[in-house]
Amino acid sequence: VFLSLQLFGTIVWILVASTQVPLPLLQGWVMFVAVTAWFLSIVFLSVFLLGYANRFAVNWNQADFIFHGATFVFYFGAFLLQAATTSLHYLPRKFNSTTQERILSGREYNISIAASV
């Protein structure tokens, strides 16, 4: 489970980082969630791999449930924000401009869809 979190967290991190950031507030939260969840899952995995789990009197099932529940809530919120950014792709980058430049180019739109999923 932790390795899949690492893999998918890294993919989201890379996909969001590779796009232009037309709405920094929205996509900044997505990056924060991806990087924080990635780092915390590394820490959580290290606790088990290095044997520290046996040294602490903690209910690890409950800690695991809380960790994954919180991660789900944060990733779901990040999904909503990334999807909201993706849905604005048809808007012009500059409202007073006569050019047809969009907020997200076709490539960035596809990357943003992948990051949302």
C-alpha positions as CSV (number, residue, x, y, z in Angstrom):
1,V,0.0,0.0,0.0
2,F,2.8,2.4,0.9
3,L,4.7,1.7,-2.3
4,S,1.6,2.5,-4.4
5,L,1.2,5.8,-2.4
6,Q,4.8,6.6,-3.3
7,L,4.3,5.7,-7.0
8,F,1.1,7.6,-7.5
9,G,2.2,10.5,-5.3
10,T,5.3,10.9,-7.4
11,I,3.3,10.8,-10.6
12,V,1.0,13.5,-9.4
13,W,3.9,15.6,-8.2
14,I,5.6,15.3,-11.6
15,L,2.4,15.9,-13.6
16,V,1.5,19.0,-11.7
17,A,5.0,20.3,-11.7
18,S,5.3,19.9,-15.5
19,T,2.4,22.2,-16.2
20,Q,2.1,25.9,-16.4
21,V,0.5,27.2,-13.3
22,P,-2.2,29.6,-14.4
23,L,-3.9,29.5,-11.0
24,P,-1.2,29.2,-8.4
25,L,-3.5,29.1,-5.4
26,L,-5.3,26.1,-6.7
27,Q,-2.4,24.1,-8.0
28,G,-0.1,25.2,-5.1
29,W,-2.4,23.2,-2.8
30,V,-2.3,20.2,-5.1
31,M,1.5,20.3,-5.0
32,F,1.5,20.7,-1.2
33,V,-0.7,17.7,-0.7
34,A,1.2,15.5,-3.2
35,V,4.6,16.4,-1.7
36,T,3.5,16.2,1.9
37,A,1.7,12.9,1.5
38,W,4.7,11.5,-0.4
39,F,7.1,12.6,2.4
40,L,4.9,11.3,5.3
41,S,4.4,7.9,3.6
42,I,8.2,7.6,3.3
43,V,8.4,8.4,7.0
44,F,5.6,5.9,7.8
45,L,7.2,3.2,5.7
46,S,10.6,3.8,7.3
47,V,9.2,3.3,10.7
48,F,8.1,-0.2,9.7
49,L,11.1,-1.1,7.7
50,L,13.6,0.0,10.4
51,G,11.7,-1.8,13.2
52,Y,10.7,1.3,15.1
53,A,7.1,0.1,15.1
54,N,8.0,-2.5,17.8
55,R,9.6,0.1,20.1
56,F,6.5,2.3,20.4
57,A,3.3,1.3,22.2
58,V,1.0,2.7,19.4
59,N,-2.1,1.1,17.9
60,W,-0.6,0.9,14.4
61,N,-3.9,-0.2,12.9
62,Q,-5.6,3.0,14.1
63,A,-2.6,5.1,13.1
64,D,-2.7,3.6,9.6
65,F,-6.5,4.2,9.4
66,I,-6.1,7.8,10.5
67,F,-3.1,8.4,8.1
68,H,-5.0,7.0,5.1
69,G,-8.2,8.7,6.0
70,A,-6.5,12.1,6.2
71,T,-4.6,11.4,3.0
72,F,-7.9,10.5,1.3
73,V,-9.5,13.8,2.4
74,F,-6.5,15.9,1.3
75,Y,-6.1,14.1,-2.1
76,F,-9.9,14.4,-2.7
77,G,-9.7,18.1,-2.0
78,A,-6.6,18.4,-4.3
79,F,-8.5,16.4,-7.0
80,L,-11.3,18.9,-6.8
81,L,-9.0,21.9,-7.2
82,Q,-7.0,20.3,-10.0
83,A,-10.2,19.4,-11.8
84,A,-11.5,23.0,-11.3
85,T,-8.3,24.3,-12.9
86,T,-8.6,21.8,-15.8
87,S,-12.2,22.8,-16.4
88,L,-11.1,26.4,-17.0
89,H,-9.0,25.5,-20.0
90,Y,-11.3,27.2,-22.5
91,L,-11.0,30.6,-20.9
92,P,-8.6,33.2,-22.5
93,R,-5.3,33.8,-20.8
94,K,-5.8,37.6,-21.0
95,F,-9.4,38.8,-21.1
96,N,-8.6,42.1,-22.9
97,S,-6.4,40.5,-25.6
98,T,-7.5,39.8,-29.1
99,T,-5.3,36.6,-29.3
100,Q,-6.9,33.3,-28.8
101,E,-4.3,32.1,-26.3
102,R,-6.0,29.8,-23.7
103,I,-5.2,29.4,-20.0
104,L,-4.1,25.8,-20.7
105,S,-2.6,24.7,-24.0
106,G,-3.6,21.3,-25.4
107,R,-0.6,19.6,-23.9
108,E,-1.1,21.2,-20.5
109,Y,-4.8,20.3,-20.6
110,N,-3.9,16.7,-21.2
111,I,-1.3,16.7,-18.4
112,S,-3.8,18.4,-16.1
113,I,-6.4,15.7,-16.8
114,A,-3.9,13.0,-16.0
115,A,-3.0,14.8,-12.7
116,S,-6.7,15.1,-11.8
117,V,-7.2,11.4,-12.3
